[in-house]
Amino acid sequence: MSDVFDDFGENSRSRARTSSRRNRRASERARLRRRRQLTTAVITFFLVVILTAAAVVLGGKLFSGGGSVSDYEGTGTGSIQVVIPENATGTDMARILTESGVIASEKPFIDAFRKDERATGIQPGAYELHQKMSANAALLALLDPSNIATIKVTIPEAWTKDQVTARLVNLMGYSEDEVRAAMQNGDAIGLPAQAEGNIEGWMAPATYSFDPDTSVQDALSQMVAKQVRTLESQKIPADQWKDVLTKASIIEREAISAADYPKVARVIENRLADKTGEVLGKLQMDSTVLYGVGKTGGIPTASDLANDNPYNTYIHAGLTPTPIGQPRPEAIAAAYQPAEGDWLYFTTVNLETGETKFTANYEDQQRFKAELDAWIAAHPDYLK
């Protein structure tokens, strides 16, 4: 009996120790679980705090107009010039406007662009816009032609290439060397072969609108192209272009009234044809003499008339080597189709009204000249 109970007691104690160990292990596992849960809870808490703080910061920027704002309100402030290139899509415009700080982000502009049927008609060019504009305000600004930032350059009729050069330098900001070099590069500016490399007379008088970044070659190309279109529209044969422009440039300088253009043109033709008669083929035009000495107006002096240069038509018969200025379409038309008449002389006897008298008789011409001299004497300040 005692052995049996001894064994039983020993087994009982052994089981008790095993159970105790299991309890300790279970307790340890429970403790570790609680620690892991606590650690996870702490990490989760801090993550929530961090993410919440980030959301607050980003949200503050979103609604305060900084950072990644989706769209601004209103028509913006300040001024900025933005260039919309040729064939730009709505997406291209949105990117350009965003990068320039005009709008906040691309999507609102693209949405507005797609909703407005007029948007596809936005013209390429430089625009004067504001910064921080709403997408819709930016779209409306691009649709308004008055916002196109262009420089208007007016080339008056009869101006010489030197005068055109000075105007391009003053208004477009080119250097004089740039303009003169471009004028000599006939291929780059589309100068016809008939011009023989000289742009004088080939720049159409007109008012041009240039983008601020227009190159001097592009500006001159537009002027030349316009003059060529005039010649073509009047159906003037290409082999006559240079002579017609030369005659037209003289007409432009000599006649005050456009109504006299065809009659002055006839005088030119009659004088050129009169190679053995009274004028010996000499035009004897003051305008050509002045051009030859670098003047653009007034009455030639004795020194001017004695200056032997190719443009002095009192000395040299025939047309001048080149045009002497830029003629307008009316002068070109008159040069190609002169009026009918036998006149060899004309004199403007009143410089204010432009009254001009024509004759085939030298004695009449001398009387007309006396009238002009009397008018000048009565108006001594006019030529100043």
C-alpha positions as CSV (number, residue, x, y, z in Angstrom):
1,M,0.0,0.0,0.0
2,S,2.6,2.5,0.9
3,D,4.4,2.0,-2.4
4,V,1.3,2.4,-4.3
5,F,0.5,5.6,-2.5
6,D,4.1,6.8,-2.8
7,D,3.9,6.3,-6.6
8,F,0.6,8.0,-6.7
9,G,1.9,11.0,-4.6
10,E,5.0,11.2,-6.8
11,N,2.9,11.2,-10.0
12,S,0.5,13.7,-8.5
13,R,3.4,16.1,-7.7
14,S,4.9,15.6,-11.2
15,R,1.5,16.5,-12.8
16,A,1.3,19.5,-10.6
17,R,4.7,20.7,-11.7
18,T,3.8,20.1,-15.4
19,S,0.6,22.0,-14.9
20,S,2.4,24.8,-13.2
21,R,4.8,25.1,-16.1
22,R,2.0,25.2,-18.6
23,N,0.3,27.9,-16.6
24,R,3.5,29.9,-16.5
25,R,3.9,29.6,-20.3
26,A,0.3,30.5,-20.9
27,S,0.7,33.5,-18.7
28,E,3.9,34.5,-20.5
29,R,2.1,34.2,-23.9
30,A,-0.8,36.3,-22.6
31,R,1.7,38.9,-21.4
32,L,3.5,39.0,-24.7
33,R,0.2,39.3,-26.5
34,R,-0.8,42.2,-24.3
35,R,2.6,43.9,-25.0
36,R,2.2,43.4,-28.8
37,Q,-1.3,44.8,-28.6
38,L,-0.1,47.7,-26.6
39,T,2.8,48.4,-29.0
40,T,0.4,48.1,-32.0
41,A,-2.0,50.5,-30.4
42,V,0.7,53.0,-29.7
43,I,2.1,52.8,-33.2
44,T,-1.5,53.1,-34.6
45,F,-2.1,56.1,-32.4
46,F,1.0,57.9,-33.6
47,L,0.3,57.1,-37.2
48,V,-3.2,58.5,-36.8
49,V,-1.8,61.7,-35.3
50,I,0.8,62.1,-38.0
51,L,-1.7,61.5,-40.8
52,T,-4.2,63.8,-39.2
53,A,-1.6,66.5,-38.9
54,A,-0.6,66.1,-42.5
55,A,-4.2,66.3,-43.6
56,V,-4.7,69.5,-41.6
57,V,-1.6,71.0,-43.2
58,L,-2.5,70.0,-46.8
59,G,-6.1,70.9,-46.2
60,G,-5.0,74.3,-45.0
61,K,-3.0,74.9,-48.1
62,L,-5.8,73.7,-50.3
63,F,-8.3,76.2,-48.9
64,S,-5.8,79.0,-48.3
65,G,-4.7,79.4,-51.9
66,G,-1.2,77.9,-51.5
67,G,0.3,74.6,-52.6
68,S,-1.9,72.4,-54.7
69,V,-4.9,74.6,-55.0
70,S,-7.2,73.2,-57.7
71,D,-8.6,76.6,-58.9
72,Y,-8.3,80.3,-58.1
73,E,-11.2,82.7,-57.8
74,G,-11.7,85.9,-59.8
75,T,-9.7,87.6,-62.5
76,G,-6.3,87.6,-60.8
77,T,-3.8,90.3,-60.1
78,G,-0.7,91.7,-61.6
79,S,0.3,91.2,-65.3
80,I,2.2,88.5,-67.1
81,Q,2.7,87.8,-70.8
82,V,2.0,84.3,-72.0
83,V,2.6,82.9,-75.5
84,I,0.1,80.5,-77.0
85,P,1.9,78.7,-79.8
86,E,0.5,77.7,-83.2
87,N,-1.7,74.6,-83.1
88,A,-1.8,74.5,-79.3
89,T,-4.5,72.2,-77.9
90,G,-6.6,72.9,-74.8
91,T,-4.3,70.6,-72.8
92,D,-1.2,72.5,-74.1
93,M,-2.8,75.8,-73.1
94,A,-3.6,74.5,-69.6
95,R,0.0,73.4,-69.1
96,I,1.4,76.7,-70.3
97,L,-1.0,78.7,-68.1
98,T,-0.3,76.5,-65.1
99,E,3.5,76.8,-65.5
100,S,3.1,80.5,-65.9
101,G,1.2,80.9,-62.6
102,V,-1.9,82.1,-64.4
103,I,-4.1,79.3,-63.3
104,A,-3.8,76.9,-60.3
105,S,-4.0,73.5,-62.1
106,E,-4.8,72.1,-65.5
107,K,-8.0,70.2,-65.0
108,P,-10.4,73.1,-64.4
109,F,-9.1,74.9,-67.5
110,I,-9.4,71.7,-69.6
111,D,-13.0,71.2,-68.3
112,A,-13.9,74.9,-69.1
113,F,-12.2,74.6,-72.6
114,R,-14.2,71.5,-73.5
115,K,-17.5,73.1,-72.4
116,D,-17.0,76.3,-74.5
117,E,-17.4,75.8,-78.2
118,R,-15.5,79.1,-78.9
119,A,-12.4,77.7,-77.3
120,T,-11.1,76.1,-80.5
121,G,-11.0,79.5,-82.0
122,I,-8.3,80.9,-79.6
123,Q,-5.6,82.5,-81.7
124,P,-1.9,81.8,-81.3
125,G,0.2,84.7,-80.1
126,A,1.3,86.6,-77.0
127,Y,-1.4,87.5,-74.4
128,E,-1.4,90.0,-71.5
129,L,-2.9,88.1,-68.6
130,H,-3.0,88.2,-64.9
131,Q,-1.6,85.7,-62.3
132,K,-3.9,83.6,-60.1
133,M,-6.9,83.8,-62.4
134,S,-9.8,81.3,-62.2
135,A,-9.7,78.8,-65.1
136,N,-12.9,80.3,-66.5
137,A,-11.5,83.8,-66.3
138,A,-8.3,82.7,-68.1
139,L,-10.3,81.1,-70.9
140,L,-12.4,84.2,-71.4
141,A,-9.3,86.3,-71.5
142,L,-7.8,84.2,-74.2
143,L,-11.1,84.5,-76.2
144,D,-10.8,88.3,-76.0
145,P,-8.7,89.6,-78.9
146,S,-7.9,92.8,-77.0
147,N,-5.7,90.8,-74.7
148,I,-3.4,89.8,-77.5
149,A,-0.1,91.5,-76.8
150,T,1.1,92.8,-80.1
151,I,3.3,95.7,-81.3
152,K,1.8,97.8,-84.0
153,V,4.3,99.0,-86.5
154,T,3.2,101.5,-89.1
155,I,5.3,101.9,-92.3
156,P,4.0,105.0,-94.1
157,E,4.1,105.2,-97.9
158,A,7.2,106.7,-99.5
159,W,9.4,105.8,-96.5
160,T,12.9,104.7,-97.4
161,K,14.5,101.5,-96.1
162,D,16.6,103.7,-93.7
163,Q,13.4,105.1,-92.2
164,V,11.9,101.6,-91.9
165,T,15.1,100.4,-90.2
166,A,14.9,103.2,-87.6
167,R,11.2,102.4,-86.9
168,L,11.9,98.7,-86.4
169,V,14.8,99.5,-84.1
170,N,12.7,101.9,-82.0
171,L,9.5,99.8,-81.8
172,M,10.7,96.2,-82.0
173,G,13.9,96.5,-80.1
174,Y,16.1,95.1,-82.8
175,S,19.6,96.4,-83.3
176,E,20.3,98.4,-86.4
177,D,22.9,95.8,-87.5
178,E,20.3,93.1,-87.1
179,V,17.8,94.9,-89.4
180,R,20.4,95.8,-92.0
181,A,21.8,92.2,-92.1
182,A,18.3,90.8,-92.5
183,M,17.5,93.2,-95.3
184,Q,20.5,91.9,-97.2
185,N,19.5,88.3,-96.8
186,G,17.0,88.1,-99.6
187,D,16.4,84.4,-99.4
188,A,15.5,84.6,-95.7
189,I,12.9,87.3,-96.2
190,G,11.5,86.1,-99.5
191,L,12.8,88.9,-101.6
192,P,12.0,88.2,-105.3
193,A,14.9,87.8,-107.7
194,Q,13.6,90.9,-109.6
195,A,14.7,93.0,-106.6
196,E,18.3,92.1,-107.4
197,G,19.1,92.0,-103.6
198,N,17.8,95.4,-102.7
199,I,14.8,95.6,-100.5
200,E,14.0,99.3,-101.2
201,G,10.5,99.6,-102.6
202,W,9.6,96.0,-101.7
203,M,8.2,96.6,-98.2
204,A,4.5,97.4,-98.4
205,P,3.3,100.5,-96.5
206,A,0.8,99.3,-93.9
207,T,0.2,98.9,-90.2
208,Y,1.5,95.5,-89.0
209,S,0.8,93.7,-85.7
210,F,3.8,91.8,-84.5
211,D,4.2,89.5,-81.5
212,P,6.9,90.8,-79.2
213,D,9.1,87.8,-80.0
214,T,8.8,88.2,-83.8
215,S,12.2,87.9,-85.5
216,V,13.4,90.7,-87.8
217,Q,13.4,88.2,-90.6
218,D,9.7,87.4,-90.0
219,A,8.8,91.0,-89.8
220,L,10.5,91.9,-93.1
221,S,9.1,88.8,-94.7
222,Q,5.5,89.9,-94.0
223,M,6.2,93.3,-95.5
224,V,7.8,91.8,-98.6
225,A,5.0,89.2,-99.0
226,K,2.4,91.9,-98.8
227,Q,4.0,94.0,-101.6
228,V,4.4,90.9,-103.8
229,R,0.7,90.1,-103.3
230,T,-0.2,93.7,-104.4
231,L,1.8,93.2,-107.6
232,E,0.2,89.9,-108.2
233,S,-3.3,91.1,-107.5
234,Q,-2.9,93.9,-110.1
235,K,-1.8,91.2,-112.6
236,I,1.5,93.0,-113.3
237,P,3.9,90.7,-115.1
238,A,6.8,89.6,-112.9
239,D,9.4,90.9,-115.3
240,Q,8.0,94.4,-114.9
241,W,7.9,94.4,-111.1
242,K,11.1,96.3,-110.5
243,D,10.4,99.0,-113.0
244,V,6.8,99.4,-111.9
245,L,7.9,99.7,-108.2
246,T,10.6,102.2,-109.2
247,K,8.2,104.4,-111.1
248,A,5.6,104.0,-108.3
249,S,8.1,105.1,-105.6
250,I,8.9,108.2,-107.6
251,I,5.2,108.9,-108.1
252,E,4.7,108.5,-104.3
253,R,7.3,111.1,-103.6
254,E,6.3,113.6,-106.3
255,A,2.5,113.7,-106.2
256,I,0.8,115.1,-103.1
257,S,-2.7,114.1,-104.2
258,A,-3.5,110.5,-105.1
259,A,-5.8,111.8,-107.9
260,D,-2.6,113.0,-109.6
261,Y,-0.8,109.7,-109.5
262,P,-1.8,108.5,-113.0
263,K,-0.9,111.9,-114.6
264,V,2.5,111.9,-112.9
265,A,3.0,108.4,-114.1
266,R,2.3,109.6,-117.7
267,V,4.9,112.3,-117.3
268,I,7.5,109.7,-116.3
269,E,6.6,107.6,-119.3
270,N,6.7,110.5,-121.7
271,R,10.1,111.7,-120.4
272,L,11.6,108.2,-120.6
273,A,10.4,107.9,-124.2
274,D,11.7,111.4,-125.2
275,K,15.3,110.3,-125.7
276,T,16.2,112.8,-128.4
277,G,13.7,115.6,-127.8
278,E,13.3,118.3,-125.2
279,V,14.2,116.3,-122.1
280,L,16.6,113.7,-123.6
281,G,15.1,110.9,-121.5
282,K,15.9,112.6,-118.2
283,L,13.2,112.4,-115.5
284,Q,14.6,115.6,-113.7
285,M,12.7,114.7,-110.5
286,D,13.6,116.4,-107.3
287,S,12.7,113.4,-105.2
288,T,15.3,111.2,-106.9
289,V,18.0,113.9,-106.3
290,L,17.1,114.1,-102.6
291,Y,17.2,110.3,-102.3
292,G,20.7,110.3,-103.8
293,V,22.0,112.6,-101.1
294,G,20.3,110.9,-98.3
295,K,17.4,113.4,-97.8
296,T,13.7,112.5,-97.6
297,G,12.0,115.9,-98.2
298,G,12.3,119.5,-99.0
299,I,13.7,121.2,-102.1
300,P,17.1,120.3,-103.5
301,T,19.9,122.8,-103.1
302,A,22.3,123.7,-105.8
303,S,24.8,121.4,-104.2
304,D,22.3,118.6,-104.2
305,L,21.5,119.1,-107.9
306,A,25.3,119.1,-108.7
307,N,25.9,115.9,-106.8
308,D,26.7,113.2,-109.5
309,N,25.2,110.0,-108.2
310,P,23.1,107.3,-109.9
311,Y,19.9,108.8,-108.5
312,N,20.4,112.3,-109.9
313,T,18.0,112.3,-112.7
314,Y,19.0,115.8,-113.8
315,I,22.3,114.3,-114.8
316,H,21.5,110.7,-115.7
317,A,18.8,109.6,-118.1
318,G,16.4,106.7,-117.4
319,L,15.1,105.2,-114.2
320,T,16.9,105.2,-111.0
321,P,18.8,102.0,-110.2
322,T,16.2,101.1,-107.5
323,P,13.0,102.3,-106.1
324,I,13.4,105.4,-103.8
325,G,10.8,104.4,-101.2
326,Q,7.9,102.1,-100.4
327,P,4.9,102.8,-102.8
328,R,1.3,102.1,-101.9
329,P,-1.1,100.1,-104.1
330,E,-2.6,103.2,-105.7
331,A,0.9,104.4,-106.9
332,I,1.7,100.9,-108.2
333,A,-1.6,100.9,-110.2
334,A,-0.8,104.3,-111.7
335,A,2.7,103.3,-112.6
336,Y,1.4,100.3,-114.5
337,Q,-1.6,102.1,-116.1
338,P,-0.7,105.8,-116.5
339,A,-3.3,108.4,-117.7
340,E,-3.4,109.4,-121.3
341,G,-1.7,112.8,-122.0
342,D,1.3,114.5,-123.6
343,W,2.6,116.2,-120.5
344,L,6.4,116.5,-119.9
345,Y,6.2,118.8,-116.9
346,F,4.3,119.2,-113.7
347,T,4.6,121.5,-110.7
348,T,2.8,121.6,-107.4
349,V,2.0,125.3,-107.0
350,N,0.5,125.0,-103.5
351,L,2.1,122.7,-101.1
352,E,-0.8,122.9,-98.6
353,T,-3.6,122.0,-101.0
354,G,-1.4,119.9,-103.3
355,E,-2.6,121.7,-106.4
356,T,-0.5,120.5,-109.3
357,K,-0.4,121.8,-112.8
358,F,0.7,119.7,-115.9
359,T,1.9,120.8,-119.3
360,A,3.8,119.7,-122.4
361,N,5.3,123.2,-122.8
362,Y,8.4,124.5,-121.1
363,E,7.2,128.1,-121.0
364,D,4.1,127.0,-119.1
365,Q,6.4,125.1,-116.7
366,Q,8.4,128.2,-116.0
367,R,5.2,130.1,-115.1
368,F,4.2,127.2,-112.8
369,K,7.6,127.3,-111.1
370,A,7.1,131.1,-110.5
371,E,3.8,130.4,-108.9
372,L,5.5,127.9,-106.5
373,D,8.3,130.3,-105.7
374,A,5.7,133.0,-104.8
375,W,3.8,130.5,-102.6
376,I,7.0,129.5,-100.8
377,A,7.9,133.2,-100.3
378,A,4.4,133.8,-98.7
379,H,4.8,130.8,-96.5
380,P,8.5,130.9,-95.3
381,D,7.9,128.5,-92.4
382,Y,6.2,125.8,-94.3
383,L,9.3,123.9,-95.5
384,K,10.7,124.0,-92.0
